[in-house]
Amino acid sequence: MTKLLGISGSLRAGSRNTALLHEAARLFAPDEFTLGDIRLPLYDGDLEDADGMPEAVQTLHAQIAAADAVIISTPEYNSNISGVLKNALDWLSRAKPHPWAGKPVAILSAAAGRSGGARTQFSLRNCMTPFNPRILQGPEIMIAAAGKAFDEDGRLLNEFSIKSLTKLMDALRAEI
């Protein structure tokens, strides 16, 4: 039974990055797909010392540990990853054992700009380095002009993007 976890760097209800995760999961066709929740309190060492690891962080940690592979899709905010995604990574860095070690991870992005999130992917790869996951190097999935890239059902419209995403999901499945 193949378990796939998706993490969206966007909390918006109509997030194109969340839509991209669902499209990737559809093409991956896991036995089980879970969308992780990164609506976490801001990381604060005093909070951690006083109350321990928040339950939502413990849940996300367990989901990563239980997943056979993880897909992360993030928008590009000010040439970087979103604050909520960075906050989630900061919390997860405190959880033991580290759930990312050796975990196959695919990175995706959907952004309003014409680069499709190239800088956010670069930044996310750097942020993930201390966790030692097995990050796939390609094909890179960067959906530009994301507001026009999906149909009303959340499916990608561009055939090249669909083929590239399929190839990435096939590569992710092969890493398991």
C-alpha positions as CSV (number, residue, x, y, z in Angstrom):
1,M,0.0,0.0,0.0
2,T,1.6,3.2,-1.2
3,K,1.2,6.3,1.0
4,L,1.8,9.7,-0.4
5,L,1.8,12.9,1.6
6,G,1.3,16.4,0.1
7,I,2.3,19.6,1.7
8,S,1.1,22.9,0.3
9,G,3.0,26.1,1.1
10,S,-0.2,28.0,0.6
11,L,-3.1,28.1,3.0
12,R,-5.6,29.8,0.7
13,A,-8.8,27.8,0.0
14,G,-8.3,28.4,-3.8
15,S,-4.6,27.7,-3.8
16,R,-3.1,26.7,-7.1
17,N,-0.3,24.9,-5.2
18,T,-2.8,22.8,-3.4
19,A,-4.5,22.1,-6.8
20,L,-1.1,21.1,-8.2
21,L,-0.6,18.7,-5.3
22,H,-3.9,17.1,-6.1
23,E,-3.0,16.8,-9.7
24,A,0.3,15.3,-8.8
25,A,-1.4,12.8,-6.5
26,R,-3.9,11.9,-9.3
27,L,-1.0,11.1,-11.7
28,F,1.0,9.3,-9.0
29,A,-2.1,7.2,-8.1
30,P,-1.2,6.2,-4.5
31,D,-3.3,3.9,-2.5
32,E,-3.6,6.6,0.1
33,F,-3.1,10.4,-0.3
34,T,-3.0,12.8,2.7
35,L,-2.8,16.5,2.6
36,G,-0.7,17.7,5.5
37,D,-1.9,20.6,7.6
38,I,0.7,23.4,8.2
39,R,-1.6,25.7,10.1
40,L,0.8,25.7,13.0
41,P,1.6,28.2,15.7
42,L,4.6,30.4,15.0
43,Y,7.7,28.6,16.2
44,D,8.7,29.9,19.6
45,G,11.3,28.1,21.8
46,D,9.6,29.3,24.9
47,L,6.3,27.8,23.8
48,E,8.1,24.5,23.0
49,D,9.8,24.6,26.5
50,A,6.5,25.4,28.3
51,D,4.1,23.2,26.4
52,G,6.1,20.7,24.3
53,M,5.5,20.0,20.7
54,P,2.1,21.2,19.6
55,E,-0.3,18.4,18.6
56,A,-0.6,19.7,15.0
57,V,3.2,19.4,14.7
58,Q,3.2,15.9,16.1
59,T,0.5,14.9,13.6
60,L,2.5,16.4,10.6
61,H,5.6,14.6,11.9
62,A,3.8,11.3,12.1
63,Q,2.3,11.8,8.6
64,I,5.8,12.4,7.1
65,A,7.2,9.4,8.9
66,A,4.4,7.2,7.7
67,A,4.5,8.3,4.1
68,D,6.4,6.4,1.5
69,A,7.0,9.7,-0.3
70,V,6.2,13.4,0.0
71,I,5.4,16.1,-2.5
72,I,5.7,19.7,-1.6
73,S,4.2,22.5,-3.6
74,T,4.9,26.1,-2.7
75,P,4.2,29.6,-4.1
76,E,7.0,32.1,-4.4
77,Y,6.6,35.0,-1.9
78,N,9.1,37.8,-2.2
79,S,11.6,35.5,-4.1
80,N,11.4,32.8,-1.4
81,I,9.3,30.1,0.2
82,S,6.2,31.0,2.1
83,G,6.4,31.9,5.8
84,V,4.0,29.1,6.7
85,L,6.1,26.5,5.0
86,K,9.3,27.8,6.6
87,N,7.5,27.8,10.0
88,A,6.5,24.2,9.5
89,L,10.1,23.2,8.6
90,D,11.3,25.0,11.7
91,W,8.9,23.1,14.0
92,L,9.7,19.8,12.3
93,S,13.4,20.4,12.8
94,R,12.7,20.1,16.5
95,A,10.9,16.8,16.3
96,K,12.8,13.6,16.9
97,P,13.5,11.4,15.2
98,H,13.8,13.4,12.0
99,P,11.1,12.2,9.7
100,W,12.6,13.5,6.5
101,A,15.9,11.4,6.6
102,G,16.1,9.4,3.4
103,K,12.5,10.2,2.5
104,P,11.8,10.6,-1.3
105,V,10.6,14.2,-1.8
106,A,9.4,15.9,-5.0
107,I,9.2,19.7,-5.1
108,L,6.7,21.6,-7.2
109,S,5.6,25.2,-7.5
110,A,2.9,27.2,-9.0
111,A,3.3,31.0,-9.1
112,A,1.7,34.0,-10.7
113,G,5.0,35.2,-12.2
114,R,6.6,33.9,-15.4
115,S,9.3,31.9,-13.7
116,G,6.7,29.6,-12.1
117,G,8.5,29.6,-8.7
118,A,12.1,28.9,-9.7
119,R,13.5,30.9,-6.8
120,T,11.2,29.3,-4.2
121,Q,12.3,25.8,-5.4
122,F,15.9,26.8,-5.0
123,S,15.2,28.2,-1.5
124,L,13.2,25.1,-0.5
125,R,16.0,22.8,-1.6
126,N,18.4,24.8,0.6
127,C,16.0,24.7,3.6
128,M,15.6,20.9,3.2
129,T,19.3,20.2,3.2
130,P,19.7,19.7,7.0
131,F,16.9,17.1,7.0
132,N,18.7,14.8,4.4
133,P,15.8,13.8,2.3
134,R,16.2,12.2,-1.1
135,I,15.0,15.2,-3.2
136,L,14.3,14.4,-6.8
137,Q,16.2,16.7,-9.2
138,G,13.8,16.7,-12.0
139,P,12.0,17.2,-14.1
140,E,11.4,20.5,-12.5
141,I,7.7,21.5,-12.3
142,M,7.3,25.2,-12.2
143,I,3.8,26.3,-13.3
144,A,3.9,30.0,-14.4
145,A,0.8,32.2,-14.6
146,A,-0.8,29.7,-12.3
147,G,-4.2,31.5,-12.3
148,K,-4.7,30.4,-15.9
149,A,-3.0,27.0,-15.7
150,F,-5.9,24.9,-14.3
151,D,-9.4,24.2,-15.5
152,E,-12.4,24.5,-13.3
153,D,-11.9,21.0,-11.9
154,G,-8.3,21.7,-10.9
155,R,-6.7,19.9,-13.8
156,L,-3.6,21.3,-15.5
157,L,-4.4,22.6,-19.0
158,N,-0.9,22.5,-20.5
159,E,0.0,19.1,-22.1
160,F,3.8,19.7,-21.5
161,S,3.2,20.4,-17.8
162,I,1.0,17.2,-17.5
163,K,3.7,15.1,-19.2
164,S,6.5,16.6,-17.1
165,L,4.4,16.1,-13.9
166,T,3.7,12.5,-14.9
167,K,7.4,11.9,-15.4
168,L,8.2,13.4,-12.0
169,M,5.6,11.3,-10.3
170,D,6.9,8.1,-12.1
171,A,10.4,9.0,-10.8
172,L,9.1,9.6,-7.3
173,R,7.3,6.2,-7.3
174,A,10.6,4.6,-8.5
175,E,12.4,6.1,-5.4
176,I,10.1,4.2,-3.0
